[in-house]
Each structure stands twice: as structure tokens, then as C-alpha cells.
Amino acid sequence: MKSIVLIGMMGTGKSTIGKYLAEKLNLKFIDIDSTIEKFQQMSIAQIFETKGEEYFRDIEREYIMNTFENNSVIALGGGAYEDKETRRFLMNSLIIHLKTSPNIIYERIKNDKTRPLLKDQMTVEKIAQIYNSRAINYEKANITITTDNKTPKEIVKEIMEAIE
């Protein structure tokens, strides 16, 4: 089986869905953001704050390429699929875009102070602006699953049906 890569905005449930999907398919789960935090020994927000977004995007690409495993479910960070090299590297994987409306993303993350791209402006409009700037690459996914008002179990069931 090809590896399954989950892409989408922050707060769409990539980590939660990824764990559950990997369990259902009996595959290894890799969360790129968690992997980066573990090996860098600091949070994504701290990396952005101390070393900048460009540094983060460079190491993010490295971690994706170095931790990638066949027969696994991989959750990327929200902006990882913006990188051309990353997209090229993952092109033989099954890419699934978890699409969630900006209003629901806002409700999920409004109290989360660890979102570096939203630290100065946590609004629905800012979330929509980020999504719109990324939409062209998110739309390159093999499958798009709209997650609004669905439970993780319902989303995983929909993914399983889509990949069969």
C-alpha cells in the first residue's frame, strides 16, 4: 500500500484522524510536527519565534524526507505542502486533503496560543486568508474530505471508503 499523507490547514484534525486511520489500517503513524518538536526539543511556536519561519520550513522539508516510510500514515503541518520539493517527494503517496471551513477551524483553535501564523491575529478572516493562499496546492490532493461537523470516526470511515 502507498503511504497516506494528510494535508490541510491547522485545526483540521490531521493528527487525530491520522492516528485513528493508521490504527484502522494497521499502519505506522508519523506526525511531522511532533517529530520536529521531539528532535528540536522545542515547540513549533518556539522554532518560529527564535529561528524564523524560513528555518522551520527548511527543517520541516528535511524531516518529511528523512522520516518518510512506505506503508504509513503521515500528518503534515498545515504549510508543509506549500513546498515544491515536498510535493514532488510525496507525489507517489496518496494525498488526502482534510478540508474544514475557516469558522470551524477558528472555533477549534481560538484558545490555542501555539499557532505561530496566527499569534498576532487570531480571526476567521486571517484563517481564510491563509487557506486561500494555500488552496491551489491543497487542491492537488488525490482525495478531499470535508470534515465540517463530522466525528473522527465518520471522517475515517469516509477516507476508508474513498481509498477502497
C-alpha positions, -999 to 999 in steps of 0.1 A, spaced: 0 0 0 11 35 -8 17 58 22 -12 81 30 -3 117 36 -28 140 53 -26 177 43 -48 207 53 -50 237 75 -41 238 111 -70 226 132 -85 203 106 -77 171 126 -47 157 107 -31 143 138 -63 129 153 -75 114 121 -40 102 112 -37 82 144 -71 67 141 -67 59 103 -33 43 109 -48 21 137 -77 11 114 -53 2 85 -27 -13 108 0 11 96 26 32 114 16 68 121 41 97 117 32 132 128 57 155 113 51 184 137 55 161 168 87 146 152 102 181 147 93 191 183 108 160 197 141 162 178 145 200 180 135 199 217 112 229 213 77 237 202 69 247 166 60 282 180 94 284 197 112 275 165 92 302 146 100 327 173 137 320 178 148 309 143 121 321 119 96 306 95 122 300 67 144 279 91 113 260 102 102 253 66 137 240 57 139 216 86 102 206 80 112 195 45 142 176 58 121 158 85 95 148 59 121 134 36 141 117 64 112 102 84 91 91 54 82 54 54 62 34 30 31 18 44 24 46 69 0 74 75 18 108 77 3 140 90 20 171 76 20 205 92 -5 229 77 20 247 55 43 218 46 25 210 13 33 245 1 69 234 -5 75 224 -41 102 199 -32 80 183 -6 51 179 -30 75 163 -56 89 140 -30 54 128 -19 39 125 -54 38 87 -52 18 88 -20 -19 90 -16 -25 126 -6 -57 133 13 -68 169 20 -88 174 51 -109 205 43 -125 224 71 -142 258 70 -124 287 85 -153 292 110 -149 257 124 -111 259 124 -114 292 144 -137 275 169 -113 246 173 -81 267 178 -93 301 191 -78 294 226 -46 278 212 -17 302 217 8 279 199 -2 288 163 27 310 151 10 322 119 -20 334 140 -2 348 171 -8 384 161 -43 379 145 -65 350 155 -95 357 133 -117 338 109 -106 362 82 -69 355 88 -76 318 87 -95 322 54 -66 343 40 -41 316 49 -64 289 34 -69 309 2 -32 313 -3 -27 275 1 -58 263 -17 -41 258 -51 -18 232 -36 -43 216 -13 -65 211 -44 -37 189 -59 -46 162 -34 -59 128 -47 -89 130 -23 -105 158 -5 -126 151 26 -147 178 41 -146 174 78 -171 201 90 -195 187 116 -182 151 114 -167 130 141 -132 115 136 -149 81 132 -171 94 104 -141 110 87 -120 79 89 -149 58 75 -152 83 46 -115 80 39 -116 42 40 -145 42 15 -126 66 -7 -94 46 -8 -111 12 -14 
